[in-house]
């Protein structure tokens, strides 16, 4: 089977799988964001893949620290201010089947969001200018959830 045919088959499988995951994915989006479905849009799988393949520097500019799960909004706003930059958002592995989403700014983040309730793995924010990527990675240790934040730059 040639590569193009394999890619098309993979896309069809992913799109079909999205039908099973979409309801849960929408719940995750609602948990993370105070937003109506008219205030964001889904990226296509092709757009999502292309954005996720963008190279970001992860050597000296990486910042790692643990934060409580309630501080995600404040960390992002501290790092990037209350600017009106649009962001791509990729949640857990669901984006691979349903596509990432785009939001107009970080103000939509739910200040009461907690990892572990619906979103159990990671959230990736990529600025639409593709210059900054922020990864929040959730992990559990001794029945407590921790979040590691990594910041990458594309210069």
Backbone as a ProteinNet text record, in pm:
[ID]
protein_1_A
[PRIMARY]
XXXXXXXXXXXXXXXXXXXXXXXXXXXXXXXXXXXXXXXXXXXXXXXXXXXXXXXXXXXXXXXXXXXXXXXXXXXXXXXXXXXXXXXXXXXXXXXXXXXXXXXXXXXXXXXXXXXXXXXXXXXXXXXXXXXXXXXXXXXXXXXXXXXXXXXXXXX
[TERTIARY]
85.7	0	90	65.5	152.3	121.9	212.5	205.6	80.6	43.8	-74.4	-201.4	-211.8	-328.3	-333.5	-218.9	-210	-252.9	-208.8	-245.6	-397	-457.2	-602	-678.5	-631.9	-696.1	-686.8	-570.1	-549.3	-643.3	-657.6	-747.3	-891.8	-934.5	-1071.7	-1096.2	-998.8	-1011.8	-1022.1	-937.7	-940.4	-1072.6	-1120.5	-1247.7	-1363.6	-1360.4	-1464.6	-1459.8	-1340.1	-1322.4	-1373.1	-1361.3	-1404.9	-1553.7	-1631.4	-1775.2	-1802.4	-1716.2	-1731.3	-1680.6	-1584.4	-1518.7	-1572.9	-1645.3	-1682.6	-1759.2	-1853.1	-1931	-1839.6	-1750.3	-1657	-1559.3	-1517.5	-1426.2	-1492.2	-1618.5	-1691.5	-1703.4	-1720.4	-1724.4	-1588.8	-1480.9	-1347	-1325.4	-1369.3	-1357	-1436.2	-1557.3	-1640.5	-1580.1	-1509.6	-1443	-1325	-1252.6	-1133.4	-1166.2	-1267.2	-1296.1	-1437.6	-1451.3	-1583.9	-1617.2	-1674.9	-1689.7	-1808.5	-1876.5	-1983.7	-1923.8	-1990.7	-1937.2	-1924.3	-1989.9	-1976.1	-1850.6	-1782.7	-1663.5	-1532.4	-1539.6	-1420.2	-1453.7	-1350.4	-1377.5	-1275.9	-1320.2	-1234.9	-1142	-1018.4	-923.6	-947.6	-917.2	-924.8	-812.6	-823.5	-716.9	-585.5	-593.7	-473.7	-410.4	-493.1	-440.8	-379.5	-448.9	-400.7	-265.2	-254.1	-126.9	-14.7	-44.1	57.2	106.3	15	52.1	133	90.3	161	300.6	323.2	455.3	553	505.8	593.5	705.7	826.6	942.7	951.9	969.6	990.3	1118.7	1193.9	1319.4	1288.6	1357.5	1330.5	1458.1	1560	1684.7	1695.8	1760.3	1785.8	1663.5	1571.9	1457.1	1342.6	1363.9	1256.8	1243.9	1122.1	1095	1008.6	1053.6	976.3	952.2	831.6	798.7	664.3	640.3	514	422.3	298	199.4	76.5	-4.5	-130.6	-222.1	-312.7	-395.6	-489.7	-510	-602.4	-537.1	-406.7	-334.9	-306.7	-360.8	-327.2	-359.4	-477.1	-514.1	-420.4	-394	-308	-165.3	-115.9	18.7	23.8	-73.3	-74.5	-88	-174.8	-191.5	-67.9	-0.1	124.8	232.1	239	340.1	312.6	186.7	154.5	63	31.7	-52.4	-194.2	-269.7	-409.5	-423.3	-320.4	-325.9	-439.9	-468.2	-579	-530.5	-414.5	-362.9	-451.6	-470.5	-544.4	-450.3	-507.1	-429.8	-497	-414.2	-461.7	-455.4	-553.6	-558.1	-576	-491.2	-494.8	-510.3	-616	-650.7	-631.9	-558	-530.6	-494.7	-538.8	-517.3	-640.1	-743.8	-869.2	-849.6	-758.5	-735.6	-695.7	-630.1	-585	-702.6	-818.8	-936.9	-1039.8	-1050	-1151.6	-1093.5	-963	-897.2	-876.5	-774	-752.5	-859.5	-858.1	-951.5	-872.9	-935	-874.2	-963.9	-900.6	-973.5	-915.1	-996.8	-954.9	-852.8	-860.9	-765.5	-774.3	-683.5	-674.1	-778.3	-851.7	-953	-1064.4	-1077.7	-1180.8	-1149.2	-1025	-988.5	-1071.7	-1116.5	-1194.3	-1099	-1112.2	-1022.7	-1038.7	-1149.4	-1174.1	-1139.4	-1080.4	-1044.8	-946.6	-968.3	-875.9	-848	-720.7	-682.6	-738.1	-759.7	-799.9	-948.9	-1026.5	-1171.4	-1212.8	-1188.3	-1215.6	-1087.1	-1003.1	-876.3	-770.5	-712	-624.2	-479.6	-448	-312.9	-244.8	-272.7	-204.7	-291.7	-252.7	-313.4	-198.3	-207.9	-104.6	-167	-104.6	-144.2	-34.5	-72	23.9	-31.5	46.8	4.3	-13	-112.7	-142.2	-31.2	60.9	176.1	285.8	260	349.8	486.1	489.4	615.4	628.9	517.1	520.6	431.5	482.3	404.5	417.4	303.8	301.4	232.9	301.9	249.1	226.5	103.3	69.5	49.9	133.1	129.9	89.3	-21.4	-75.7	-23.4	11.4	48.3	3.1	-13.3	-62.1	49.7	59.3	155.6	92.6	81.1	21.1	-118.7	-199.8	-337.6	-348.2	-241.8	-245.6	-205	-268.9	-236.6	-139.5	-42.2	55.1	56.7	101.8	109.2	249	310.3	439	412.4	471	453.1	584.7	580.4	698.1	665.6	758.9	740.3	847	802.8	892.1	877.8	984.9	983.3	1024.7	967.6	1001.4	1054.4	1184.1	1244.6	1297
-117.2	0	123.1	217.1	334.9	429.5	521.6	611.2	700.1	750	837.5	761.7	640.5	558	522.6	494.2	464.5	586	705.1	829.2	851.1	832.8	850.5	751.2	627.4	525.3	563	609.2	652.5	768.2	864.1	977.7	930.9	839.4	787.6	714.2	636.5	566.4	666.3	768.9	871.1	946.4	984.9	1057	970.2	843.6	751.8	738.2	727.6	717	842.7	958.3	1084.4	1082.7	1009.5	1001	940	847.4	784.1	873.3	959	1038.9	1180.7	1228.9	1370.4	1416.8	1339.4	1379.7	1401	1305.2	1318.9	1434.2	1453.5	1562.7	1697.8	1709.8	1834.9	1858.2	1753.3	1768.2	1816.5	1764	1808.1	1955.1	1994.7	2135.1	2223.1	2182.4	2259.5	2265.5	2159.6	2157	2254.6	2264.2	2348.8	2494.6	2518.2	2652.7	2696.6	2821.5	2883.3	2943.2	2860.8	2902.2	2830.2	2898.8	2832.2	2780.1	2686.3	2625.7	2726.2	2840.3	2942.4	3027.2	3013.1	3093	3021	2902	2830.5	2750.5	2705.4	2616.1	2503.9	2392.1	2275.3	2291.9	2252	2241.8	2107.9	2101.6	1972.1	1883.2	1755.6	1664.6	1700.5	1738.1	1776.7	1901.8	2002.5	2124.6	2091.9	2009.9	1971.8	1902	1806.3	1735	1830.1	1919.7	2014	2104.2	2154.9	2243	2165.3	2044.8	1964.3	1923.3	1919.6	1883.3	2001	2120.6	2238.2	2216.1	2247	2229	2345.8	2313.8	2413.2	2379.3	2482.4	2462.9	2414.6	2310.5	2256.3	2229.8	2309.9	2287.2	2384.9	2497.3	2589	2671.5	2690.3	2775	2702.2	2577.7	2501.1	2539	2550.3	2583	2470.9	2407.4	2298.3	2328.5	2313.9	2325.6	2260.9	2228.4	2167.5	2274.4	2266	2362.1	2284.6	2345.8	2280.8	2291	2199.8	2194.5	2314	2387.2	2500.5	2625.8	2624.7	2745.4	2758.1	2672.5	2675.3	2809.9	2862.8	2991.2	3101.5	3106.7	3213.7	3201.1	3078.4	3060.4	3112.2	3074.7	3120.9	3272.7	3329.7	3475	3546.5	3488.6	3547.2	3543.7	3433.3	3418.9	3505.8	3513.1	3577.4	3697.8	3735.2	3851.5	3829.8	3933.4	3924.3	3969	3936.8	3975.5	3903.1	3948.4	3890	3794.6	3732.3	3637.5	3513.7	3463.8	3339.5	3221.7	3110.9	2991.9	2867.9	2772.5	2638.7	2559.2	2473.8	2393.3	2246.7	2161.2	2017.8	1946.8	1869.3	1808.4	1657.1	1605.2	1461.4	1409.3	1289.3	1235.4	1253.6	1313.1	1329.6	1412	1507.8	1594.1	1511.7	1397.4	1314.6	1260.6	1255.2	1201.4	1309.2	1409.5	1513.5	1645.4	1660	1784.6	1874.4	1957.4	2058.8	2165.3	2259.8	2372	2501.8	2608.8	2741.1	2831.1	2903	3000	3138.4	3241	3378.3	3432.1	3389.1	3435.3	3346.1	3369.8	3285.5	3318.4	3425.3	3462.9	3358.9	3273.6	3170.2	3056.9	3049.6	2939.5	2942.1	2826.1	2810.8	2815.6	2916.7	2933.1	2818.7	2748.3	2638.9	2502	2500.1	2373.6	2294.9	2162.9	2072.9	1952	1918.1	1794.7	1676	1567.7	1443.1	1419.6	1526.5	1510.3	1450.1	1521.7	1471.4	1461.4	1561.8	1564.7	1503	1393.5	1317.6	1308.5	1364.5	1348.4	1482.8	1546.3	1672.9	1768.5	1894.6	2001.1	2076.9	2099.2	2172	2298.6	2412	2541.4	2584.6	2618.3	2669.3	2800.5	2906.5	3036.3	3027.1	3095.5	3083	3138.4	3217	3260.1	3154.1	3042	2926.1	2959.9	3057.7	3094.7	3038.7	2999.9	2953.4	2831.3	2733.2	2614.4	2593.5	2573.7	2547.6	2413.1	2323.6	2189.1	2172.5	2142	2106.1	1955.7	1887.3	1740.8	1698.2	1629.1	1585.8	1447.3	1428.3	1295.1	1277.2	1152.2	1119.5	1053.7	1093.4	1031.7	1028.1	909.6	892	952.4	926.1	975.8	1127.8	1196.1	1340.7	1369.9	1470.3	1509.9	1626.7	1616.8	1723.6	1760.7	1880.3	1927.4	1980.6	1931.9	1984.1	2075.7	2192.1	2289.3	2304.2	2288.2	2307.8	2413.2	2504.1	2610.9	2597.3	2596.8	2581.3	2705.2	2737.1	2852.8	2811.6	2876.3	2855.4	2989.4	3002.2	3131.9	3129.8
0	0	0	-92.2	-96	19.3	42.7	158.7	157.1	41.1	31.7	67.5	20.5	51.2	199.7	256.2	400.1	483	440.2	510.3	504.3	387.9	372.9	460.5	462.2	545.1	692.9	735.6	874.3	909.3	819.6	843.9	856.4	772.8	780	911.6	955.3	1083	1197	1195.2	1300.6	1301	1184.5	1175.8	1224.8	1191.5	1237.8	1390.2	1445.5	1590.8	1661.8	1594.7	1656.4	1689.6	1613.2	1639.6	1776.7	1818	1948.5	2062.2	2033	2136.4	2150.6	2052.7	2048.2	2171.7	2219.7	2336.9	2458.4	2485.2	2598.1	2576	2451.2	2419.3	2446.6	2410.2	2436.5	2587	2665.6	2811.2	2863.8	2809	2850	2815.6	2697.5	2656.6	2752.9	2787.3	2880.4	3020	3059	3189.3	3192.8	3084.3	3076.9	3047.5	2967.3	2917.1	2951.1	2990.6	3004.9	2868.9	2784.3	2645.2	2583.7	2494.9	2421.1	2290.6	2231.2	2109.1	1994.8	2004.7	1900.5	1919.9	2035.3	2064.1	2034.2	1979.5	1937.6	1813.7	1744.9	1633.6	1632	1577.3	1564.8	1446.2	1465.7	1355.7	1286.1	1159.8	1092.4	1146.4	1121.4	1163.1	1093.7	967.8	893.3	952.9	985.3	1049	1184.9	1262	1395	1385.8	1294.7	1277.1	1237.8	1146.1	1098.9	1211.8	1291.3	1403.3	1506.2	1540.3	1640.2	1593.7	1463	1409.9	1409	1442.9	1445.5	1545.6	1503.4	1591.3	1689.4	1816.8	1920.5	1994.4	2026.7	2099.7	2240.7	2283.8	2416.3	2494.7	2468.8	2541.1	2658.1	2637.2	2747.8	2787	2695.7	2723.2	2791.7	2826.2	2888.6	3036.3	3080.7	3220.9	3275.7	3381.3	3441.4	3587.8	3627.8	3768.7	3793.5	3916.6	3953.8	4010.4	3974.1	4022.5	4065.7	4149.2	4183.6	4062.5	4051	3930.9	3917.7	4023.1	4017.7	3958.7	3939.5	3899.3	3750.9	3668	3526.2	3462.5	3488.2	3428.2	3476.7	3606.9	3657.8	3604.9	3588.6	3532.7	3389.8	3308.5	3169.6	3161.1	3243.2	3239.6	3293	3393.5	3442	3333.6	3260.4	3156.2	3034.7	2994.8	2868.6	2882.1	3004.5	3027.1	2979.8	2988.3	2946.6	2801.7	2721.6	2581	2510.7	2394	2319	2211	2233.2	2135.2	2129.2	2009.4	1990.9	2014.2	2060	2092.8	2037	1995.7	1965.1	2095	2116.7	2238.5	2198.7	2256.6	2230.3	2363.9	2378.1	2507	2501.5	2601.8	2610	2471.1	2438.1	2303.3	2215.1	2270.6	2196.6	2069.3	2073.5	1956.9	1834.3	1856.6	1744.1	1663.4	1724.1	1657.6	1624.5	1711.3	1693.9	1643.1	1647.3	1607.4	1727.5	1719	1821.9	1808.2	1899.7	1889.3	1892.1	1847.5	1854.4	1937.6	2032.9	2113.9	2087.8	2107.7	2078.5	2177.4	2304.1	2405.2	2528.3	2621.3	2740.3	2846.9	2829.3	2926.8	2938.9	2838.4	2840.8	2938.1	2986.1	3075.2	3203.1	3243.6	3365.1	3485	3567.7	3683.1	3783.7	3778.5	3873	3814.7	3696.3	3632.4	3718.1	3723.5	3793.2	3705.8	3695.2	3626.7	3703.1	3633	3697.2	3696.3	3683.5	3680.3	3545.7	3437.9	3303.6	3220.9	3234.3	3160.9	3251.2	3204.1	3292.2	3245	3130.2	3078.4	3055.7	2943.6	2917.7	2837.6	2847.7	2768.6	2705.6	2576.1	2504.9	2447.2	2477.2	2421.1	2325.1	2202.6	2104.9	2052.2	2067.6	2018	1866.6	1813.2	1670.7	1582.2	1638.5	1559.2	1557.4	1626.1	1633.3	1693.4	1782.8	1847.4	1988.6	2049.1	2187.8	2203.6	2276.8	2311.1	2461.7	2527.4	2671	2691.5	2761.2	2785.7	2935.1	2971.5	3108.3	3110.2	3183.8	3188.9	3328.7	3337.8	3466.9	3501.1	3627	3672.4	3816	3854.1	3987.7	4067.2	4193.2	4283.5	4421.5	4478.6	4611.2	4618.5	4518	4510.7	4506.7	4468.5	4449.8	4306.2	4247.8	4111.4	4113.7	4026.1	4008.6	3861	3833.3	3696	3671.9	3565.2	3522.8	3404.6	3407.3	3299.2	3224.5	3093.9	3009.5	2905.6	2885.4	2787.2	2679.8	2556.8	2441.8	2353.9	2283.7	2193.5	2054	1957.6	1817.8	1766.4	1765.7	1730.3	1588.6
[MASK]
+++++++++++++++++++++++++++++++++++++++++++++++++++++++++++++++++++++++++++++++++++++++++++++++++++++++++++++++++++++++++++++++++++++++++++++++++++++++++++

